[in-house]
Amino acid sequence: MAIQSTPAPNPKETIAEEPSALVRMGRMLWADKFALCAAIFLVFVIVMAIIGPTLLDDLATKQNLRGRNLAPFMFDREWFMWLGADALGRPLWPRIIVATQNTIMVAAGAVLISAIIGTLLGLIAGFASERTSQIIMRLADVIMSFPSLLVAVIVLYILGSSIMNLMLVLSITRIPVYLRTTRAEVLEIKSRMFVQAAKVMGASSKRILFRHILPVVLPTLTTLATLDFAYVMLAESALSFLGIGIQPPEITWGLMISQGRQYLTNAWWLSFWPGLAIILTTLSLNLLSNWLRIALDPVQRWRLEMKGPKNG
């Protein structure tokens, strides 16, 4: 009796059945419905920040003194007046969408600059000599010794309020966060076996840092940047609310809240709608950062993979 042997599986077919990293992330995002809603909302905010000023800039600046402090939910009027109008009769809905670009631009620019500088300094501080590490850490201590908002108030008062100045001030105050986090991660990772093996093989310090250590640190920094984005956006809104942030005719959500605070008793909607936009965006960023913390951690990732859609 002849025994039939089963053919060995083709390695290419086995590899092809493995889902890509993008598909796995999509499944894990689908498993967390709160994070999914947060991601959809943030995509909508980003799209509005890109195309909103082009489409609605004329409506956002159009004044109608007969419609001063127009109440919201008057659906017999044009669609852009459904959220009400400000003290000059300008519709709030287009103004909130147009203000999204400046708010997101300042927050994204500050996070990007502080993350790049802080990560580079943290890599050097964690891998270089003790003397170099101490110099860099003392620099971080000097920056952290001053309250971030107080530094921003002083610098903006001296240099003047503009998008670039606001972005640079907020980025400088956030550099120590990334520096300390990166240094702590590097100090732990550089003692692992794969780093020691790279040193034995003759890899340069630059190659070890950027090819072996940085990819391991990057998930933590991504989660931190997502959470820090919300903090920077709130800081920008606070500065604009105090009147030292972005100045008219530019608009941000914080500036809209500041302009509406004197009408809170009889026109609450002037500050309520931009404040709601800040709350929803901040909440979405916090939910997404919590999901990223789990999705990028190989130890906890199984929680989302078990709840996600199964293959076949």
C-alpha positions as CSV (number, residue, x, y, z in Angstrom):
1,M,0.0,0.0,0.0
2,A,1.6,3.2,-1.2
3,I,1.7,6.1,1.3
4,Q,0.9,9.4,-0.3
5,S,3.0,12.2,1.0
6,T,1.5,15.6,1.4
7,P,3.3,18.3,-0.4
8,A,5.3,20.8,1.7
9,P,3.7,24.2,2.0
10,N,5.2,26.8,-0.3
11,P,7.1,29.4,1.7
12,K,5.9,32.2,-0.6
13,E,2.2,31.2,0.0
14,T,2.8,31.1,3.8
15,I,4.3,34.6,3.7
16,A,1.5,35.9,1.4
17,E,-1.2,34.8,4.0
18,E,0.4,37.0,6.7
19,P,-1.5,40.4,6.8
20,S,0.5,43.5,6.2
21,A,1.2,45.9,9.1
22,L,-1.3,48.4,7.7
23,V,-4.0,45.7,7.6
24,R,-3.2,44.6,11.2
25,M,-3.4,48.2,12.4
26,G,-6.7,48.7,10.7
27,R,-8.1,45.6,12.3
28,M,-6.9,46.7,15.7
29,L,-8.4,50.1,15.2
30,W,-11.7,48.5,14.2
31,A,-11.6,46.5,17.5
32,D,-11.6,49.7,19.5
33,K,-14.7,51.6,18.5
34,F,-13.9,54.7,20.6
35,A,-10.5,55.0,18.9
36,L,-12.1,54.4,15.6
37,C,-14.5,57.3,16.1
38,A,-11.7,59.5,17.3
39,A,-9.6,58.7,14.2
40,I,-12.5,59.5,11.9
41,F,-13.1,62.8,13.7
42,L,-9.4,63.7,13.5
43,V,-9.3,62.9,9.8
44,F,-12.3,65.2,9.3
45,V,-10.5,68.0,11.3
46,I,-7.4,67.6,9.2
47,V,-9.3,67.7,5.9
48,M,-11.2,70.8,7.1
49,A,-7.8,72.4,8.0
50,I,-6.5,71.8,4.5
51,I,-9.5,72.7,2.3
52,G,-11.6,74.8,4.7
53,P,-9.9,78.2,4.2
54,T,-10.0,77.8,0.4
55,L,-13.7,77.1,0.4
56,L,-15.1,79.2,3.2
57,D,-12.7,82.1,3.7
58,D,-15.0,84.6,2.1
59,L,-18.0,83.5,4.2
60,A,-15.9,83.6,7.4
61,T,-14.9,87.2,6.9
62,K,-18.2,88.5,5.5
63,Q,-19.9,91.0,7.9
64,N,-23.6,91.5,8.4
65,L,-24.3,94.0,11.1
66,R,-28.0,93.2,11.0
67,G,-27.2,89.6,12.1
68,R,-25.1,90.6,15.1
69,N,-25.0,87.8,17.7
70,L,-27.5,85.8,15.8
71,A,-28.7,82.8,17.8
72,P,-28.0,79.3,16.6
73,F,-30.4,76.7,15.3
74,M,-32.3,79.1,13.0
75,F,-32.7,76.6,10.2
76,D,-34.8,79.0,8.1
77,R,-31.6,80.9,7.3
78,E,-28.6,79.9,5.1
79,W,-26.8,76.7,6.2
80,F,-23.7,78.7,7.3
81,M,-25.7,80.6,9.8
82,W,-27.1,77.5,11.6
83,L,-24.5,77.9,14.5
84,G,-25.2,81.6,14.9
85,A,-23.1,84.7,14.2
86,D,-20.6,86.7,16.1
87,A,-20.7,90.4,17.2
88,L,-20.0,91.6,13.6
89,G,-22.5,89.2,12.0
90,R,-19.9,86.8,10.7
91,P,-21.2,83.2,10.6
92,L,-19.6,81.0,13.3
93,W,-19.6,77.7,11.3
94,P,-17.3,78.9,8.5
95,R,-15.1,80.8,11.0
96,I,-14.6,77.6,13.1
97,I,-13.6,75.6,10.0
98,V,-11.2,78.3,8.8
99,A,-9.7,78.7,12.3
100,T,-8.9,74.9,12.3
101,Q,-6.0,75.5,9.9
102,N,-4.1,77.9,12.2
103,T,-4.9,75.9,15.4
104,I,-3.7,72.6,13.9
105,M,-0.7,74.3,12.1
106,V,0.6,75.8,15.3
107,A,0.1,72.5,17.3
108,A,1.6,70.3,14.6
109,G,4.6,72.5,14.0
110,A,5.4,72.8,17.7
111,V,5.1,69.1,18.2
112,L,7.2,68.2,15.1
113,I,10.0,70.7,16.0
114,S,10.1,69.7,19.7
115,A,9.9,66.0,18.9
116,I,12.8,66.1,16.4
117,I,15.1,68.2,18.5
118,G,14.2,66.4,21.8
119,T,14.7,62.9,20.2
120,L,18.1,63.8,18.7
121,L,19.3,65.2,22.0
122,G,17.9,62.3,23.9
123,L,19.6,59.8,21.7
124,I,22.9,61.6,22.2
125,A,22.4,61.9,26.0
126,G,21.6,58.3,26.3
127,F,24.4,56.9,24.2
128,A,27.3,59.4,24.6
129,S,29.7,59.9,27.4
130,E,28.6,60.8,30.9
131,R,29.9,64.4,30.6
132,T,28.0,65.0,27.4
133,S,24.9,63.5,28.9
134,Q,25.1,65.7,32.0
135,I,25.5,68.9,29.9
136,I,22.4,68.0,27.8
137,M,20.3,67.1,30.9
138,R,21.2,70.3,32.7
139,L,20.0,72.2,29.6
140,A,16.7,70.4,29.9
141,D,16.5,71.2,33.6
142,V,17.0,74.9,32.8
143,I,14.1,74.9,30.3
144,M,11.9,72.9,32.7
145,S,12.7,75.3,35.6
146,F,10.5,78.0,34.0
147,P,6.7,77.6,33.7
148,S,6.0,77.0,30.0
149,L,3.1,79.4,29.7
150,L,5.1,82.1,31.6
151,V,8.0,81.8,29.1
152,A,5.6,81.9,26.2
153,V,3.9,85.1,27.6
154,I,7.3,86.9,28.1
155,V,8.8,85.9,24.7
156,L,5.6,86.7,22.7
157,Y,5.3,90.0,24.5
158,I,8.9,90.9,23.5
159,L,9.0,89.4,20.0
160,G,5.4,90.0,19.0
161,S,2.6,87.6,18.3
162,S,2.7,85.6,15.1
163,I,2.2,82.0,14.0
164,M,5.9,81.3,13.7
165,N,6.9,82.9,17.0
166,L,4.1,81.0,18.8
167,M,5.1,77.8,17.2
168,L,8.8,78.2,18.2
169,V,8.0,79.2,21.8
170,L,5.7,76.2,22.3
171,S,8.2,73.8,20.7
172,I,11.1,75.0,23.0
173,T,9.0,74.4,26.1
174,R,8.2,70.9,25.1
175,I,11.7,69.7,24.1
176,P,12.6,68.4,27.6
177,V,9.6,66.0,27.5
178,Y,11.0,64.1,24.4
179,L,14.6,64.5,25.6
180,R,14.0,62.8,28.9
181,T,11.7,60.1,27.5
182,T,14.2,59.2,24.7
183,R,17.2,59.2,27.1
184,A,15.4,56.9,29.5
185,E,14.5,54.5,26.7
186,V,18.1,54.5,25.2
187,L,19.7,53.8,28.6
188,E,17.5,50.7,28.9
189,I,17.8,49.5,25.2
190,K,21.6,50.0,24.8
191,S,22.3,47.1,27.2
192,R,20.2,44.6,25.2
193,M,21.9,41.8,23.3
194,F,21.2,43.0,19.8
195,V,22.9,46.4,20.5
196,Q,25.9,44.6,22.0
197,A,26.0,42.3,18.9
198,A,26.0,45.4,16.6
199,K,28.9,46.8,18.5
200,V,30.9,43.5,18.2
201,M,30.2,43.5,14.5
202,G,31.8,46.9,14.2
203,A,28.7,49.1,13.6
204,S,29.2,52.8,14.1
205,S,27.5,54.7,16.9
206,K,25.4,56.5,14.3
207,R,24.2,53.2,12.7
208,I,23.4,51.7,16.1
209,L,21.4,54.8,17.1
210,F,19.4,55.2,14.0
211,R,19.1,51.6,12.7
212,H,18.8,49.6,15.9
213,I,17.7,51.9,18.8
214,L,15.5,54.5,17.2
215,P,13.0,52.0,15.7
216,V,12.5,50.6,19.2
217,V,12.0,54.0,20.8
218,L,9.7,55.3,18.0
219,P,6.4,53.7,19.1
220,T,6.8,55.3,22.6
221,L,7.6,58.7,21.0
222,T,4.6,58.4,18.6
223,T,2.2,57.9,21.5
224,L,3.8,60.7,23.4
225,A,3.5,63.1,20.4
226,T,-0.1,62.3,19.9
227,L,-0.8,63.1,23.6
228,D,1.4,66.2,23.5
229,F,-0.5,67.5,20.4
230,A,-3.5,68.0,22.6
231,Y,-1.5,69.8,25.3
232,V,0.1,72.2,22.8
233,M,-3.3,72.9,21.2
234,L,-4.7,73.8,24.6
235,A,-1.6,76.0,25.4
236,E,-2.1,77.8,22.1
237,S,-5.8,78.3,22.9
238,A,-4.9,79.7,26.3
239,L,-2.4,82.2,24.9
240,S,-4.9,83.3,22.3
241,F,-7.5,83.6,25.0
242,L,-5.2,85.9,27.0
243,G,-4.7,88.1,23.9
244,I,-1.0,87.4,23.3
245,G,-1.4,84.5,20.8
246,I,-2.4,84.9,17.2
247,Q,-4.0,88.3,16.5
248,P,-6.8,89.4,14.2
249,P,-7.5,89.2,11.3
250,E,-6.1,85.7,11.8
251,I,-8.4,83.4,13.8
252,T,-7.9,80.4,16.0
253,W,-10.3,78.5,18.3
254,G,-8.8,80.1,21.3
255,L,-9.1,83.6,19.8
256,M,-12.8,83.0,19.0
257,I,-13.4,82.1,22.7
258,S,-11.6,85.2,23.8
259,Q,-13.7,87.4,21.4
260,G,-16.9,85.9,22.8
261,R,-16.2,86.0,26.5
262,Q,-17.7,89.5,26.9
263,Y,-21.0,88.2,25.5
264,L,-21.3,85.1,27.6
265,T,-24.4,86.3,29.4
266,N,-26.5,87.0,26.3
267,A,-24.6,85.2,23.5
268,W,-23.1,82.0,24.9
269,W,-22.7,80.4,21.5
270,L,-19.8,82.7,20.5
271,S,-17.5,80.9,22.9
272,F,-19.3,77.6,23.2
273,W,-18.8,76.2,19.6
274,P,-15.0,76.9,19.4
275,G,-14.7,75.5,22.9
276,L,-16.6,72.4,21.9
277,A,-14.2,72.0,18.9
278,I,-11.2,72.1,21.3
279,I,-12.8,69.6,23.7
280,L,-13.7,67.1,20.9
281,T,-10.3,67.4,19.3
282,T,-8.5,67.0,22.6
283,L,-10.7,64.0,23.6
284,S,-10.1,62.4,20.3
285,L,-6.3,62.8,20.6
286,N,-6.4,61.3,24.1
287,L,-8.4,58.3,22.9
288,L,-6.2,57.7,19.9
289,S,-3.0,58.0,22.0
290,N,-4.4,55.4,24.4
291,W,-5.1,53.1,21.5
292,L,-1.6,53.7,20.0
293,R,0.0,52.8,23.4
294,I,-1.6,49.4,23.2
295,A,-1.4,48.8,19.5
296,L,2.4,49.6,19.3
297,D,3.2,47.5,22.4
298,P,3.9,43.8,21.4
299,V,3.1,42.7,25.0
300,Q,-0.5,44.3,25.0
301,R,-1.3,44.1,21.3
302,W,-3.1,40.8,21.7
303,R,-6.0,42.5,23.5
304,L,-7.0,44.3,20.3
305,E,-6.1,41.5,18.0
306,M,-8.4,39.1,19.9
307,K,-11.3,41.6,19.5
308,G,-10.6,42.4,15.9
309,P,-12.1,40.7,12.8
310,K,-10.7,37.2,12.2
311,N,-9.3,35.9,8.9
312,G,-11.4,33.6,6.9
